[in-house]
Amino acid sequence: MGSIATYSTSSAVLRSDFNVVVNRFSTNGAKNNKTITSNDWKVLGQDLHSWLAPANLDQLFVNPADNDYHIEIGSDAHQHGTPLTEVANDFDGQTRPGGLACDIGADEIVSMSALATGSPASQFTNDDAGDD
């Protein structure tokens, strides 16, 4: 989640979508502090399915004040991602998707139903279970 700054030469190859973003974008590498809004960014064909982050990041993440950006239960990012075959695990090594659909971002919430059915997302090691 955050702002996106690009250079004019990258606009032909950049494809950005299905993100949680703030309302600040730049198409000139933030040169001269020139920014555009999310609506202007969408006119360029970017982030058509993305939405603006809430002012209170606690609605998205477990504890952003302490740099814990794991997705919060009930977050709008939960189960709204796009599955990518080249991204089979989240940054914690958990299999994606951890439920009915992938989560947006680098974290994946493992659903209780996945745990109950013994899906690949529920295959944790003792280290993953917090038995330090």
C-alpha positions as CSV (number, residue, x, y, z in Angstrom):
1,M,0.0,0.0,0.0
2,G,1.3,3.4,-0.9
3,S,2.0,5.9,-3.6
4,I,3.3,5.1,-7.0
5,A,5.8,7.3,-8.9
6,T,6.8,6.4,-12.5
7,Y,8.8,7.9,-15.2
8,S,7.3,8.7,-18.6
9,T,9.4,6.0,-20.2
10,S,7.9,3.3,-18.0
11,S,4.3,4.0,-18.7
12,A,4.3,1.8,-21.8
13,V,5.3,-1.3,-19.8
14,L,3.8,-0.7,-16.3
15,R,0.6,-2.4,-15.4
16,S,-0.7,-1.8,-11.9
17,D,-4.0,-3.0,-10.6
18,F,-5.8,-4.7,-7.6
19,N,-3.9,-2.6,-5.0
20,V,-4.8,-0.6,-1.9
21,V,-3.3,2.8,-2.6
22,V,-3.2,6.4,-1.3
23,N,-4.5,9.3,-3.4
24,R,-1.0,10.4,-4.6
25,F,0.6,9.3,-7.9
26,S,3.3,10.8,-10.2
27,T,4.1,10.1,-13.8
28,N,7.3,12.1,-13.8
29,G,9.2,10.4,-11.1
30,A,7.9,12.9,-8.5
31,K,10.0,15.6,-10.3
32,N,9.1,19.0,-9.2
33,N,6.6,17.4,-6.7
34,K,4.0,17.1,-9.5
35,T,1.4,14.6,-8.5
36,I,-1.9,13.4,-9.8
37,T,-5.0,11.9,-8.1
38,S,-6.2,8.3,-8.2
39,N,-8.9,9.3,-10.7
40,D,-6.3,10.9,-13.0
41,W,-4.2,7.7,-12.6
42,K,-7.1,5.5,-13.6
43,V,-7.7,7.6,-16.7
44,L,-4.2,6.4,-17.8
45,G,-5.5,2.8,-17.5
46,Q,-3.8,2.0,-14.2
47,D,-5.3,0.6,-11.0
48,L,-8.8,0.4,-12.4
49,H,-9.8,-2.2,-9.7
50,S,-7.8,-0.7,-6.9
51,W,-9.2,1.4,-4.0
52,L,-8.0,4.1,-1.7
53,A,-6.7,3.0,1.7
54,P,-8.7,4.2,4.7
55,A,-7.3,7.0,6.8
56,N,-7.0,4.5,9.7
57,L,-4.5,1.9,8.6
58,D,-5.5,-0.3,11.6
59,Q,-8.5,-1.3,9.4
60,L,-6.1,-3.0,7.0
61,F,-3.1,-4.2,9.0
62,V,-2.5,-5.8,12.4
63,N,-0.3,-3.1,13.9
64,P,1.1,-0.5,11.4
65,A,2.4,1.7,14.2
66,D,4.7,-1.2,15.1
67,N,5.5,-2.1,11.5
68,D,3.3,-5.2,11.5
69,Y,1.8,-5.1,8.1
70,H,0.1,-8.5,8.2
71,I,-3.4,-8.3,6.9
72,E,-6.0,-7.7,9.6
73,I,-9.0,-10.0,9.9
74,G,-11.8,-8.2,8.2
75,S,-9.5,-6.1,6.0
76,D,-10.7,-5.1,2.6
77,A,-7.5,-6.6,1.2
78,H,-8.6,-10.1,2.4
79,Q,-9.6,-12.3,-0.5
80,H,-9.6,-9.5,-3.1
81,G,-6.3,-10.3,-4.8
82,T,-5.5,-11.8,-8.1
83,P,-3.9,-15.3,-8.1
84,L,-0.5,-15.4,-9.8
85,T,1.1,-18.8,-10.6
86,E,4.5,-17.2,-10.0
87,V,3.6,-16.1,-6.5
88,A,2.7,-19.4,-4.7
89,N,3.6,-18.3,-1.2
90,D,3.3,-15.1,0.9
91,F,6.3,-13.4,2.6
92,D,5.8,-15.8,5.6
93,G,6.0,-18.8,3.3
94,Q,2.3,-19.6,3.6
95,T,0.7,-21.1,0.5
96,R,-1.6,-18.8,-1.6
97,P,-4.5,-18.7,-1.6
98,G,-5.1,-19.4,2.1
99,G,-8.8,-19.4,1.6
100,L,-11.3,-19.1,-1.2
101,A,-9.2,-16.4,-3.0
102,C,-5.8,-14.7,-2.7
103,D,-5.4,-11.6,-0.5
104,I,-4.0,-8.4,-1.9
105,G,-0.4,-7.7,-1.1
106,A,2.5,-9.8,0.2
107,D,0.6,-11.4,3.1
108,E,-2.0,-14.1,3.0
109,I,-4.5,-14.8,5.8
110,V,-4.9,-18.6,6.3
111,S,-8.6,-19.2,6.8
112,M,-9.9,-21.5,9.5
113,S,-11.7,-23.6,6.9
114,A,-8.3,-24.2,5.1
115,L,-6.9,-25.3,8.5
116,A,-9.9,-27.6,9.1
117,T,-9.7,-29.2,5.7
118,G,-6.0,-29.8,5.8
119,S,-5.4,-27.8,2.6
120,P,-1.7,-27.0,1.6
121,A,-2.1,-23.6,3.3
122,S,-2.4,-25.4,6.6
123,Q,0.9,-27.3,6.4
124,F,2.9,-25.4,8.9
125,T,6.2,-26.3,10.7
126,N,6.5,-25.9,14.4
127,D,8.3,-22.6,13.8
128,D,5.3,-21.3,11.9
129,A,3.0,-22.3,14.8
130,G,4.9,-20.1,17.2
131,D,6.4,-22.8,19.3
132,D,9.7,-20.9,19.7
